[in-house]
Amino acid sequence: MSEKEMNSYRFGTGQEPTDEMLEQVMKEVAQEARESSKKAVDAHFEQMRKNIASQKVQWAERISCIING
């Protein structure tokens, strides 16, 4: 199926999509979901790394205060 045919189809027209059309739509949705999920996971772990670095600094300051009085 050509891209032009895929782009011209609209689900609300009352016309049933072909199996090929549904398969293509499902592939595209799955790809977008994978990309979105990867971005969310990457952002989560980046935030965790920032939090860990911040906590290390705070603990180093606390330990220094305890040691040095």
Order of alpha helices (4+ residues) and beta strands (2+ residues): alpha-alpha
